[in-house]
Every structure is written in C-alpha cells, then in structure tokens.
Amino acid sequence: MNPIKTEIVVVGAGPGGYAAAFYAADLGKRVILVEREPRLGGVCLNRGCIPSKALLHAAHAITTARESEHRGIVFGPPQLDLARLRSWKESILTRLAGGIAQLAKLRGVQVLTGRGYFEDSHTLRVETAQGQQFVHYEHAIIAVGSKPALPRAFDLGNPRVMTSTEALELEDIPENLLVIGGGYIGMELGTVYATFGSKVVLVEALDSILAGADPDLARPIVNYARKTFKEMRLKTRVSQMSTSGKQIRVVSETDGRKLEELYDRVLVSVGRVPNADDLGLENTKVSFDEKGFIHVNEKQQTTDAAIYAIGDIVGGVLLAHKATKEGRIAVEVIAGEKSAFVDVTIPAVVFTDPEIAWCGLTEAEARAKGLEVQVSKFPWSASGRALTFDRPEGLTKLIIDPDTERILGVGIVGQGAGELLAEGLLAVEMGATAKDLALVVHPHPTMSETLMEAAEAYYGHATHTLLRKKAD
C-alpha cells in the first residue's frame, strides 16, 4: 500500500482518542484514527463504563422491585434470561459504536482498523487485514488506554478466574463468587452479581473500600454491601490460588490467620496497567515511568516533540472523562493554542448502590495536607424527595475555605449521586462561594436542594436541619 500523509494520527479510539480525532477534524486538521479492534469506542464503550452501567441498571431494577413490597407493590421472584440480557447490553454497545463510526465519517476522519506500531517519530505502521499501511504524520496522539491487572499468582489460565472484561460477558451466575479488590470495579461488579443471585465474598487488602473517598460518604455503601454480599473482609490478602476440579481453590490471610475456600468463579479487580507493550515506542524518543506509563507534561507532550499521549496510558486517575479533556488539550496545543492540563477538576463517580461521587478537595485530602477547611453537610434523611424513593441514607457535603467561603470540594452519596454532582462540580470550577450556592433557588422537591441546604447549613439556617449558627 502507498504511504498516507496526514497532519495528525491518533492511535486508539477510546473516549480520549476519538474525542481528540473529532476535535482536530473540527479545527480543520487532516486526521487518521487507528484502532486495532473492529468496533470503535475503546475499553469504556466495549468492556468498561457502558456495559457495566447497563448491567447495574438491570440489577437496580431487581432491587427496586424487591424494595417495593413494603409499599404494597409485590412482584414475583425475578427470572434472569442471560442470553436476552447479554443481547440487550450488546445492542447498546453496537448502537453507540455505530454512532461514533458515523461521526468519524461525517467529519472526514479516516479510520484504519489494525495494530499501530511506531517505526520512528514520524511513521506509524498499521497492520490491517489487507496488509501493512504506513502513515507519515506531523503529530501523533497516543490514546491506547489500559487493561485489567492480573498478577502472575492469579493467572491460572482458567476461565473461572475473571477480570472485569470477562465478568461483563455474564456467561453465568456463579453460586459462589470471590471478588478480590474493593475499588470501584470490584464494588460495582460485586453489586451486579450479588443482585443477580451470587453469594459474593469481597476481600480487600486495605482497611477500607473505595480508597480516595471520604469515610462518611463510603459508609452507606459499606452498609449496603454488608447486607447484599455474603461477606466483606478488609485487611485480607489472597496468598494462593489454584484450580480444583470445576472450582478455584483460594487461600487468604487475615491478621495472620489462613483460610482455604473453594469458589465457582473469582473476579480479580486489583487495578489496571498501561497498554504500553509492542507499540514500537522504543523507536521514538518517548520515555516511561517505573510503572510503564508514558511521561507527559501539562500540555500532554511526551519527550518526543512529535508525539503526544493522553488518557490511561499517561497514568493519574484512569477515567474516561479525564482522557477526553486531555485529548482536547493535546489538539489545542498542536493547533498552536495556549492550553494545558492545569487546575482541572476531575470528578469521580462510583455506580454502586448507593452511588458515590465527589470532585475537588476531599475532607481526607484536606486533613492529610494540613489544610484548614470547614465541612457542611446535609443528610438525605431530611430530604422529602429522598424519602419518596426510600433512600434516606444519602449525604451531601461541601468542603469550604473558611477565609474566602469558596467551595473547594463536593461529595455526595446516594441514589443518582453521579448526576447530582454536576452542580457541585460547576461551583468548584467557577470558584463559587457557599453563599452563591445558598442563594440559588432550587426546585422543590428535588435532590438538588440538598446542595442548597448544605450551603445554607454552613451559615446555620438550613430550612430542614437545625444547626448552631455560624459565628460571625
């Protein structure tokens, strides 16, 4: 094949990669998007964010039906048709991926399906089904993402040992499931399988789940998991795993005590590692850190002047919306605009039951840094709207600078927390004060009022809670 010349080549068509490619095309650049899989969208769309949320929604429907009995609405036991459930989930992915492909076509972005390999700093070899295609580019953006970590001790070559990739395929509902890791992936998928009928045991090496979240926000999730899971063990490590017939033999240790058990399946959710292997980057000037992530500066530039990198491959928080933002920054820098990943607030959402979401400074971070902050909370037990859907366990909290009264961080736990966070995120980004938020008239009855009342509580006059007035 004859070489292709382009201004920008983007390697990887996940939410960072395709967003960068589309933005560059919108700015008038000639763009080629390279993706090794036939369906665009990357891990997020195909094996992560979207399929997991689809299954969580299905699980929530079961939970809602079960919780309706005390309201006088009784449903029969749920019947799972896994084939139809998988088909429904797959239809969502196909529709979204098809939309991305259509948007690429409409923007004039050329898509090459195949594995990209850097021959040098300005040449990418793409191994397509039709043969090798060479792309000569002015700038490259690497957006190849990450994959689930599977420690050697757990890699038995047995399909009963799953990562999130296999767990989302939902081949069956194991009677006994061990989830290793209490991060967001373990908690979300553990919730799915427990709701669908598995007896879930979750083990976490740390003394708490959802590291990074404030303990008071995580508490309702812990309480829910303790009721829904068979067991949740903290400060527990899995030391050995082996195949035992049609089960997995697992040896774990807690406080020096060993426990040997058999499980039908094991889900390993202990983090993610960069997809940095076999890219040919040794033929460029790109450098890596000790964990295999690509070094970049605040402009997403690597140590090779022609190559940029975004998303999971550069480390930090491994979230799709961070990758999207970094992709736009990289394109703007290439286009000659002033842009940098500086003071960007990246929100986090965990779609457990209940959901937990936060942005900006957390209370735990403030304490660790020795920062003087004030915390204002509004319990959902005082929210009429929360009571109408029987979820009074939620909480909305604000982290406030006592000198300027600026809102430095927002944390929410409760049903729909991820959607509710947006107003708090805007407040943090815009430098709003608690007074700004308190003065905005919020619709009643809605959960958005909890943000307003948390701000009012800072001044001691929230309508639906009674607090000591803030000293002048």
N, C-alpha and C positions, 0 to 999 in steps of 0.2 A: 504493500500500500504506500502511496505517496505521503510524505510527511505533511502534517497540518500545522499551520501557523496561527497562533491566537495571542491575544493580549493577556488573558487570564485563564489558567486551568485550575479547576477546583477538584481535588481528589477526595471523594467521599460525599455521598448525597443524603446525609442525615440532616437534622434541623439546622445545624450550623452551615453545612456545605451547600444545601440547595438555597438557603436564605442568602448566603453570600453570592452565589451564582446569579440569582434573580436580581439582587440589588445592583450587582455590577452591570448586568444587562440593562437594567432600568437607567443606569447612568451612561449608557451608550457604549459600553465595552463589548468587545468580542470575547465570548466566554465558551469554554468547553467544560462540561461536568462529567467526571469519571466515577462510575460506581461499579463495583465488582459483582453486585447482586442484580438480578433482573428487575427487581422492584425497588423503586426509589423510596426514600424516607428514613433509611438507616435503622439503627437499633431501636430508636424511640418509637417509630411507627410500627415496625415489624416485630420486634421482640422485647419491647420495653413499655414506655409510657402508655401507648394507646391500648394494646391488648390487655395490659394489667388493669387499666381503668375500666375496660369493658367487663372483665370478669368481676371486678369489685362492684360494679353496678349490679350485675346479676346476683352477687352474694347479698348486696344490700336489699334487693327485692325480697329475698327469702327472710332476711332479718326483719324487715318491715312487716311482712305477713305474720311472723311469729309474735311480734310485739303488739299486734292489733287485737289479740284475744281479750285483753283486759278492757278494751274499748267497746267490746260487744260485737266485734267482727272476727269471725272464726273461719280460717281456711284449713283445708286438709293438708296432710304432710306433703312437702314439695317432692316432685318427681323429676329427677335430672335426666335429660336426654343429652349425653355428652356430645354425640355427633351433631345434633342441631345447635348446641351451644357453640361448638367449635366453628360450625358453618356460619353462624351469625357473627361471631368475632372476626372470622376471615373476611366476611363481606365488608366489614367496616374498613379493614386494612386495604383491601383491594380498591375500594372506592376512594380512599384518601390518596393512595399511591397513584391511582389513575389521574386524580386531580393534579397532583404535583407534576406528573409527566406532561399533562396538557398545558399547564402553566409554563413549563420549560419550552415547549414547542411554540406557544404564542409569543414568548419573549425572544425567540431566536437562539436559545441556549442549546448548543449541540450536546447530546448525551452519548457518551461512549460506555458501553457495558463491557467491563473486563477489569482485570487487575492492573493497577498502575505501579510502575517501577521506574525510579529516577535513574536515568543514565548519567546525567550530570545536572548542573544547576539550572539549565535551561531546556532540558529534554526529558520528556516523560514517555516511556514505552508502555503502551496499553495492550495487554494480551486479551484480545477479543476472540469470540467464537470463529470469526472469519480470518484470524491471523493477527500478526503484530501490527499495531498502528503507532507511529511515532508522532508526538506532539511537541512542537517547538514553541515555547511560551516566553513572554516577558516576565510574568509573575505567576507564582503558584501559591495556592492556599491549601494546606493540608488539613483535612477535616475527617480523618479516618476513625475517630472515636475510640471506644474501649470495649472490653469483653469481660464477662464474669471471671473472677479469680477462682481457680480450682487448685488448691495446694496439692503438691505431689502425694502427700499421705492420703488424700481423699480421692485421688484419680485412680479408681479401680478398673476403669474400662467397663463398668457395669451401668446399664441404662437406669438402674434403680437409684443411682446417685445422680442427682439433677443439679443443674444451675438454674437461674431464672429462665434461661432460654428454653430448656426442656419442660420446666414447670408450667410455662404458659401454653404449652401444647395441650395440656389437660388430657393425657392419654387415659388415665383412670383416676379414681378417687381412692387412694390407699387407705386401708383401715388405720394403720399407724404410720405417722409421718414425723420425722425428726427435722426440724429447721435449725441449722447452725448459723447463728448471726442474728442479732436483734436490731439491725439497722432498718432503713425504710423498706428495702426489698423483702427481707425476712418477715417483717411485720405485716406488710401488705399481702404477700402471697400466703403467709400463715393464716391470715384472716379469711382469704378466699377458700382455702382447703378446709379449714375448720368449719366454716359455714356450710360447705358442701358435704360435710359428714366425716372428715378425717379426725382421728384423735391426734392432735398436734402437740408435740413436746418441743418447746423452743429453748435452746441453750445459747447463752451469751457470755463471752469471756469477761466483759466489764461488769461493774456493779450496777449498771442501769442500761435500759434500752434507749434507742434513738439518741445517741451521743450528739451533742450540739443543741438539743432542745432543752429549754428550761425545765427543771423537775416538776414544777407545778403544772406546766402545760402537758407534760408526758403522763402525769398521774392518772387522768381519766382513761388513757389508752392502756396503761398497765392494768387498771381495774377491769376494763373490758376484756383484755387478753386473758387475765386470770380466770374469768368466768367462761370464756369461749374455748380457750386452749385446754388440753388435758393438764398441762403443766408448763410452767415457765421457770427456768433455772438460771439465775445470774451467777457470775463468778465461776463459770463452769467451762471447762475446755474438753474438747474431744481429742483424745490421745491416739486412738487407733480405730480403723475401720477395715472390715474385710467382708467378702461375700460368704454367705452361709445359706446354701440352697437358694430358695427364692426370696431371701431376705438379706438385710445388711446387718452385720454384727458391729455394734458400736461400743467402744469403751470410752467413758467420760470420767473426768475428775473434778470433784468439788471439795474444796478445803482439805485436800489430801486423801479424800475417800474416792475409791474407784467404783464405778457402776458399769456392768455389762448388760446390754439390752439388744433385742432384735427389732428391726423396723422394716416395714414393707418398702418404704422409699425414704431417701434422705435428700433434703434441699440444702445445698451449700450456698450461703449468701454472705460471704465474708469480704465483700468489696469487689472492685473492678481494677483491671490492669490495662495499660495503653496498647493499642494495636500498632505497635511500632516495628514489628518484625517484618523482614522481607519486603521493605519498601525501596531499597536501594539508596537510602539516605546517606550511607557511607560514601557514596559517590558525590556528595554535596558537602557544604560546609556546616550543615545543620548539626547542632550538638544536643545532648540529652542530659537529664539529671540522673541521680543514682537509682531512681525508680523506673527509668525508661521513658519519662515524659519529655517532650521537646521543650527546650529553652526558648522563651519568647520574652520580649519587653512589653511595655504598656501599649505599644502600637501593634502588637501581635506579630512583630518581625522576629524571625529566627536569626541565628548567627550567620545565615546565608542571606545576602542582600536581596536575592530574587525570590525568596521563599518565605511565606507567612504560615502560621499554624493557629488553629482555633479549636475550641471545644475540649472534649475529654482528653485528647492527645497532649494537651499542654498542662493537664493537671488542675489543681484547685477543686472547687466544687464541681462534680460531674453531673451537670444539669443541662437539659436541652435549651432552656431559655438563655443560659449563660453563653452557650455556643452560638446561638443566634445573634446575640449582641456582639460577641467577639467577631463574628463574620462580617457584620456591618462596619465595625471599626476597621478591620483589615482592608475592606474595599474602599472605604473613605481615605485611608492613608495612601493606598495605591493610586487613587484618583487625585491625590495632591491636596486633600483637605486636612485641616487640623482636627485630629481625632485621637483619643487614647482611652484605654480602659483604666480610668482613674475615678475614684469616688463613685463607682457604680454600685447601686444597691441590688443584690441578687436575692430574690425571695426564695424560700424553701417551703414545700408543701409535702406532707406525707398523707397518703389517702387511706389511712387506716379507719377504724370505726371506734371512736370519732376521729375526724381529720385533725391534723395539727399543722399550723402554718405560722411562719414568722419572717420578719425582714428587719434589716438594720441591726442595731446593737441588741444583744440579748442580756438579760439580767445576769446570767452566769458569766458572760464575757466582761461585763462591767466590773463585777467583783474581782475577776481574775486580773484585770488591768488596774485595779485600784481606783476606778473612776467613781466619782460621786454622782449618783443618779437618784431619782425618785421614781417609784413604781406605783402606778394607779391601776386598779383592777375593777372590773365589773363582772360579777358572777351571773351566769345564764339562769340560775335559779330564780333571779329577779326579773327575768325577761318573759313577758306574756307570750311572745311568739315562740320562744324555745319550749315553753310548757305545752303549747298546742301540738307540737310534734314529739312530746315526751323526751326531750333531751336537755334536762336542766343541769347536766354535769359540766357543761361548757364554761369557758372563761375567756374574757378579752382583757388584755393588759397592755399598758403603754409604758415605755421606758422614756423618762423625761429628764432633760437637763435642768437642774434646779435654778441655775443662774439666768438662762435665756428662756426657759419653759418650752424649748424646742422638743419636738418628738424625735427621739433618737432611734427608737425601735418599737415594733408592734408584734405581739404574739397572740395567737388565737387557737383555742382547742374547742372542737365542737363540730356538729354536722354542718358541712358546707364551708368550713373554715378557709379552704383554698380560694373560694370565690370571694369570701368576705374580706380577705387580706388586701385586695387591690386598693381600697380607700386608704388603708394604713400605709401601704407602700407609696402611694402618691404623697401622703403627708410627710413621710420621711424624705423623699426625693426633693420635694418643694420647700423643705425647711419650715414646715408649718409648726405652729405652737399648739399647745393643748387648748388655748383659748380659741384659736382658729377652728379647731375641730368641735369644740363645745358650742360654738355659736352657729354652726351649720344646722339648719332644721332638717331632721331625718324623718322619713316616712314611718308612720306607725300603723300596724305593728310589724316591724321587720327586725331582722338580726343586725342590720346596720346601726340601729340605735345603740347597740352595746358599745360601739366605738365612741359615739357621742357621750354616752353616760360614763364611760371610763374617763373621758376628758373632763366631764363635769365633776366626777368624783375627786379629781385632783384638786379642785377648788372647794370641795366639801359640800356641794349642793346637787348631787345627782338625785333625780326625782325618785328613783326606785331603790335606792340604798340610803342608809343613814350612816354617815361617817362624821368624824370630828372635823370641824372646819380647818382648812389650811391656814397656818399662822401667817400674818402679814409680815 
